[in-house]
Structure formats: C-alpha cells, structure tokens
Amino acid sequence: MKNRNEFFEYVKENIKDYLPPSLREAQLSIHEWVRENDRKQHVLAIRLSEHDTFPNIHLDGFYQCYLGGKELDACVGDVADVYIAYGDMEDVKEPGIIWDYEKVKERLLIRLCDLQWNQGYLKDKVYTVHGDFAAAYYIAIYEDREKLLKVPVTELLISTWGISMDQLHKDALLADRSSLPALTDLNVLLCSEMFGIGKAENLLAEGAVYHSTGIPMLCLTNSRKQFGASLILHDDILRRAGEVLGSNYFVLPSSIHETILVPDIDGSDAQGLCVMVKEINEGKVEACEQLSDKVQYYDREADVLENALDRERRLSSLEAGSGPAEEDGQDEIPNV
C-alpha cells in the first residue's frame, strides 16, 4: 500500500500511458494548493504550454478511492479520464482566451469568502474587501449543468489586461446580473424543490408582491445556484429585499451559493443566529462551500450592511453612555 506522496508520484509517472499520444511531451507537476477556507489539496497539472488553461486535477479524492480498495492503475486511468473529458469541452481548448479581457469580462465570477478564514487562499489572488468578506474574482472557462471550470484572476492577468481593480469589480458585478438574481420565499422554494409543490416567485421582478407563508425568510441566490452569495454586494438588491420584508433584516451566510434573509422582529438575537449558522456549517455544509458564520445586519434607513454582533455591541455601548464599542483586535488583510 502506497502512502499519499507515493501515490501522487505514481500517478505522475504513469498517467501518460493512459493519455493520447499528443500529450507525450506535456509537462507534469504536482502542487499543494491552498483552497477555499484555507484547505490544502494536491493537484496534478498537465501543461503543453505556459499559457495552457486546462484545469488542474485534484488528486486527494482518487487517493481515497485507492485506500478504499481500488486498483492502483485503475485510479491512474480515472485521473486520465478526467483530463480527457476536459479536453472535449468547448472553450477549454482555447488556452489564450483568458488573456483577452474583452472575451472574458462577461464570464467574470465573484466568489465571496470570509476574510478571516481565507488569508492563505487569498495570497495569490486579487480581491476586494467588503466588511467581513473578501470578493475573489474568477473567469468561467466552461459551464454546464454539472460542471463549472474557473480560473482565478491574478495580478499577472490584471497587469496584462491593463485595467484597474475598480473596473474589474464593476464588470464582475455586471456579469453577476447575467446570472439572473433571484429573491424567493424560502418555505415556498423548499416545497417546490423537494416536493414539487408550488412555484417560488422571484421577488426582484417588477410588480412582484410578497405574501409570507409563515415566518418570513427569503433566499437570495441566482438562477444557476452558483456563487450567489456575491449578490449581497449589490446595493439595490439589498434595498429591494428591505422593501419586500418591510423591515431591517439579518443576512445569514448560508453558503457561498446563497444567503438567507430574516426580518428583524422583536426578540431577534444576533448571538443566537450566529450560533445557529455555525452549527449548520459544521453539520450540514461541505467545507468547500461554507461562506462564514458572521451574521450581517442590513439597516434600511442607513442603507448599510454590517456585522450583526458589532452593531449590537455598538448600540449597547451607546445606550450605556460609554462611547463607541472597542475593536475586537483582529488583524485585517489589506485591500489589494
């Protein structure tokens, strides 16, 4: 039985036996990547040129299959099959596409993440800071119902494109709109998806009227249900959600794909909501899809989204007449 590193080296040394002859001159390398929420994973890179955008293949899952009893060479063949499948995808075959900004700006994606949880992940990426969150930028080079292949935007790409961070962020927000933002009643949405009962109306649509079916809870995401948490960066959507709920509200960072909006009613407890989100993250949300456990609060009058606990402490301090609340002492990552 090979250990993890031995398995990775075996894959690297033997995978060309399972690849097309055109890849015999490809350069192979194995890297340890820092993924979302600072998780470490090993990837195999197969490159014909330095500008090749073929995806890196994550090897840790194949190693688990090997430990589970799968034949070693069968695992190598499975890795090769993944690469060959990528090669059949439209646009992945065009390695130079990412260097042409006019071709990719409509393919921009924003992956919202917890700033504190992702200090390692963000080191080699360009990003902007939004309170507790960082917005990392990607290019979607292939997408269908089952797969989304993306390339991170780096300092090298920004320099080659000759654009500013401000332009990148504005264009990424515009691209966000093309994924059709959706604000729906959570109860109706769950009934529709799980039991085929009813249809969730998009409350962002002009003329839409909200009739709560119980405790008001809204889900904010997009039509493809991919990276929909970034929609909380859109001020007009936050304002519209306030109009729909008719009150200030909490934003629960459900996952990187959606957020849950809960109205601020008598007895609302920011601390309790934070505990609930943390428990759900730990028990039900995959590590790669966890957004944060830092609940946010949207104040309609001030038109501001801020950390709910910080707001609660600040207001308690003001009511006690002791001046502004103290900072929590956490280091911040500077904006890039």
Helices and strands as residue ranges (DSSP letters): H 4-14, G 15-18, G 21-23, E 27-34, G 36-38, E 40-47, E 57-58, H 60-67, H 72-87, G 97-99, H 101-104, G 105-107, E 108-114, E 127-130, E 133-143, E 148-152, H 155-161, H 165-178, E 181-185, H 186-195, E 218-222, G 228-233, H 235-245, E 249-252, E 259-263, H 270-284, G 287-289, E 296-299, E 304-307, H 308-320
